[in-house]
Amino acid sequence: MNRPILECLAGIALLSVMDALIKSLVATLPVIEVAFLRYVVGSCVMTAIAAVQQPGWPRSDTIRANAVRAILVVVTATCFFYALGVLPLAETLILSFVSPLFTALLAVLLLGERLSLRILAAIVAGFAGVLVIMLGSHGGWADSSAGGVPGQSLWGVAAVLLSALTYSASNVLLRARAQRDPLLLIVLIQNVAPALMLAIPAWWFWRVPTGEEALLLGLVGLLGAGAHLLLARAYAKVEAIRLAPLDYTALLWAAVIGFFAFAEVPTVWAVFGAALILGGAVVGARKRR
């Protein structure tokens, strides 16, 4: 498995840990505030890195294109963070797994990438795994702390689906810009612009975090910045359509994190569905020979 694939997998793993921390934070803090502080910390981290590496000032077209991405990032984060607060972690991630389908479709329509039978089979296998989990056992996990199903919160389901669409569009635009712009500038704008956009809404809903919450928010920002650096590097080197099936590996992280942090126990259906998902990810990530 080559380096960009490993970078993408590592980025997804970091985001999965970040999601679990956010789920605990939005139980006590407003969603907008959590999103704002996540990007404030990310902005500080990326500004420090940029000060050391000095990638240069961004061009006007770089600012415009990545500002559009920043809007998509804000919509993705706020919708997904909201869903994490009203749905179980595993349920939220399962519903978000329609994003590889969106990514593949947008990559074909906007970037002219070719949808091969192998990639299509990988996406179908991954989505089939999601369906097995959802239809087989109420989302695949018996959650002792949150015993509901996605249908208990239509707003939460709608938020996840919207976040999946905007996440996919953001990744496709990342692929388009990662071959033109310095990666540090892309991730810097991806943190600074959302922080500026969310500043006023966050002030309106502001609640002073406790010491423990502040530490978790700092960790969330670090994980997010690190994950997006890894993903930007991967998307600069590999077609978006090839990386799309790797998003399904987040389900494996959901199983581990959900079990230890939220007492979510995987069923047989969950294990079978996860096997389909992982198999699809491996097939989709392989190089053409």
C-alpha positions in Angstrom: 0.0 0.0 0.0 1.6 3.3 -1.1 2.2 6.4 1.1 -0.8 8.6 -0.1 -3.2 5.7 0.8 -1.6 5.4 4.2 -1.8 9.2 4.7 -5.5 9.1 3.8 -6.2 6.2 6.2 -4.3 8.0 9.0 -6.3 11.2 8.3 -9.6 9.3 8.5 -8.5 7.7 11.8 -7.6 11.1 13.3 -11.0 12.5 12.3 -12.7 9.5 13.8 -11.1 10.1 17.2 -12.0 13.8 16.8 -15.6 12.9 16.2 -15.8 10.9 19.4 -14.4 13.9 21.4 -16.9 16.2 19.7 -19.7 13.9 20.6 -18.9 14.3 24.2 -18.4 18.1 23.9 -21.6 18.9 22.2 -23.5 17.3 25.1 -22.6 20.3 27.2 -21.5 23.1 24.8 -23.3 24.7 21.9 -22.5 23.1 18.5 -21.5 26.5 16.9 -19.1 27.2 19.8 -17.5 23.8 19.4 -17.1 24.2 15.7 -15.7 27.7 16.1 -13.1 26.7 18.8 -12.1 23.7 16.7 -11.1 26.0 13.9 -9.5 28.6 16.2 -7.1 26.0 17.5 -6.5 24.7 14.0 -5.8 28.2 12.8 -3.2 28.7 15.6 -1.5 25.4 14.8 -1.4 26.0 11.0 -0.2 29.6 11.5 2.7 28.4 13.6 3.6 25.8 11.0 3.3 28.3 8.1 5.5 30.8 10.0 8.2 28.2 10.2 7.9 26.8 6.6 7.0 30.1 5.0 4.9 28.9 2.0 4.5 32.4 0.7 1.4 34.6 0.3 -1.6 33.1 -1.4 -2.6 34.3 -4.9 -6.0 35.8 -5.4 -7.4 32.7 -7.2 -6.1 30.6 -4.3 -8.0 32.7 -1.8 -11.2 32.6 -3.8 -11.2 28.9 -4.5 -10.3 27.9 -1.0 -12.8 30.4 0.4 -15.5 28.4 -1.4 -14.1 25.2 0.2 -14.2 27.0 3.6 -18.0 27.6 3.2 -18.5 23.9 2.5 -16.3 23.0 5.4 -18.4 25.2 7.8 -21.6 23.5 6.6 -20.0 20.0 6.9 -18.7 20.6 10.4 -21.8 22.3 11.9 -24.2 19.8 10.4 -22.1 16.8 11.4 -21.4 18.1 14.9 -25.1 18.7 15.4 -25.9 15.1 14.3 -23.3 13.7 16.7 -25.2 15.4 19.5 -28.5 13.9 18.7 -27.6 10.5 17.2 -25.4 7.7 18.4 -21.8 7.8 17.1 -22.1 4.6 15.0 -25.5 5.7 13.5 -24.1 9.1 12.5 -21.0 7.6 10.8 -23.1 4.9 9.0 -25.4 7.6 7.5 -22.4 9.7 6.5 -21.1 6.8 4.4 -23.1 8.0 1.4 -20.3 10.5 0.9 -18.1 8.2 -1.2 -20.9 7.9 -3.6 -21.2 11.7 -3.8 -17.4 12.0 -4.1 -17.3 9.5 -7.0 -20.2 11.2 -8.8 -18.8 14.7 -8.3 -15.3 13.6 -9.4 -16.7 12.3 -12.6 -18.8 15.3 -13.3 -16.4 18.1 -12.2 -12.9 16.6 -12.6 -13.5 14.3 -15.5 -12.1 11.3 -13.6 -13.0 7.9 -15.0 -15.4 5.6 -13.0 -13.9 2.2 -13.6 -15.7 -1.0 -12.9 -13.2 -1.7 -10.0 -13.9 1.6 -8.3 -17.7 1.2 -8.9 -17.5 -2.3 -7.4 -15.6 -1.0 -4.4 -18.2 1.7 -3.7 -21.1 -0.7 -4.2 -19.4 -3.1 -1.7 -18.9 -0.4 0.8 -22.5 0.9 0.5 -23.8 -2.7 0.7 -22.0 -3.1 4.0 -23.7 0.0 5.3 -27.1 -1.3 4.2 -26.4 -4.7 5.9 -25.6 -2.9 9.2 -28.6 -0.6 9.0 -31.2 -3.2 7.9 -29.8 -6.1 9.9 -29.7 -4.6 13.4 -30.9 -1.1 13.8 -27.7 0.5 12.5 -25.4 -2.4 13.6 -24.8 -1.5 17.2 -26.6 -2.3 20.4 -26.1 1.0 22.3 -26.7 0.8 26.0 -26.4 4.6 26.4 -28.5 5.7 23.4 -30.9 3.0 22.4 -32.5 4.8 19.5 -32.3 4.5 15.7 -31.6 7.3 13.2 -35.3 7.8 12.6 -35.8 9.2 16.1 -34.3 12.5 14.9 -35.2 13.5 11.3 -33.3 16.7 11.7 -30.2 14.7 12.7 -30.5 12.4 9.7 -31.0 15.4 7.4 -28.0 17.1 8.9 -25.8 14.0 8.3 -26.8 13.7 4.7 -26.2 17.4 4.0 -22.8 17.1 5.7 -22.0 14.1 3.5 -22.8 16.0 0.3 -20.8 19.1 1.3 -17.9 16.9 2.6 -17.7 15.2 -0.8 -17.8 18.5 -2.7 -15.1 19.8 -0.4 -12.9 16.8 -1.1 -13.4 17.1 -4.9 -12.4 20.8 -4.8 -9.4 19.8 -2.6 -8.3 17.5 -5.3 -8.7 20.3 -7.9 -6.7 22.8 -5.8 -4.1 20.5 -4.2 -2.2 20.2 -7.5 -2.0 24.0 -7.8 -1.7 25.5 -4.3 0.8 24.8 -1.5 -0.8 22.3 0.9 0.0 24.5 3.9 -1.9 27.4 2.5 -4.9 25.1 1.7 -5.1 23.8 5.2 -4.4 27.3 6.7 -7.3 28.9 4.8 -9.4 25.8 5.6 -9.0 26.7 9.3 -8.8 30.5 9.4 -11.8 31.2 7.1 -14.3 28.9 9.0 -13.1 30.5 12.3 -13.9 34.0 10.9 -17.3 32.8 9.5 -18.3 31.3 12.9 -17.0 34.0 15.2 -20.3 36.0 15.4 -22.6 33.0 15.7 -20.3 31.5 18.3 -20.3 34.7 20.3 -24.2 34.7 20.3 -24.4 31.2 21.8 -21.2 31.4 23.9 -20.8 29.5 27.1 -17.5 29.5 29.0 -15.9 26.0 28.7 -14.6 24.3 31.9 -11.0 23.4 32.2 -11.6 19.9 31.0 -13.7 21.0 28.0 -10.9 23.5 27.1 -8.4 20.7 27.0 -10.6 18.5 24.9 -11.3 21.4 22.5 -7.6 22.0 22.1 -7.1 18.3 21.3 -10.0 18.4 18.8 -8.3 21.3 17.0 -4.9 19.5 16.9 -6.5 16.3 15.6 -8.4 18.2 12.9 -5.4 20.2 11.7 -3.3 17.0 11.5 -6.0 15.1 9.7 -6.5 17.7 7.1 -2.8 18.0 6.4 -2.6 14.3 5.8 -5.8 14.3 3.6 -4.5 17.3 1.6 -1.2 15.4 0.9 -3.1 12.3 -0.2 -5.6 14.1 -2.5 -2.7 16.0 -4.1 -1.2 12.7 -5.3 -4.1 10.3 -5.8 -7.4 10.6 -7.7 -10.4 11.6 -5.5 -12.4 8.7 -7.0 -9.8 6.2 -5.8 -9.6 7.6 -2.3 -13.4 7.8 -1.9 -13.9 4.1 -0.7 -11.4 4.6 2.1 -13.9 6.8 3.9 -15.7 3.6 4.8 -12.8 2.6 7.1 -14.1 5.1 9.6 -16.8 2.5 10.5 -14.1 0.3 11.8 -12.9 3.1 14.1 -16.5 3.7 15.1 -16.7 0.1 16.3 -13.6 0.3 18.4 -14.2 3.8 19.8 -17.9 3.2 20.3 -17.2 0.0 22.3 -14.7 1.5 24.6 -16.1 5.1 25.0 -19.9 4.7 24.5 -20.6 1.0 25.3 -21.8 0.3 21.7 -21.4 -3.4 21.1 -21.1 -4.6 17.5 -23.4 -7.4 16.4 -22.8 -10.2 13.8 -24.5 -8.0 11.2 -22.1 -5.2 12.1 -19.1 -7.4 11.7 -20.3 -8.7 8.3 -21.1 -5.3 7.1 -17.7 -4.0 8.2 -16.0 -6.8 6.3 -17.8 -5.7 3.1 -16.8 -2.1 3.8 -13.1 -2.9 4.4 -13.0 -5.2 1.4 -14.4 -2.5 -0.8 -11.9 0.0 0.6 -8.9 -2.3 -0.1 -10.1 -3.0 -3.7 -10.7 0.6 -4.4 -7.3 1.7 -3.1 -5.3 -0.8 -5.1 -3.3 0.6 -8.1 -4.3 -0.3 -11.6 -1.8 -2.7 -13.1 
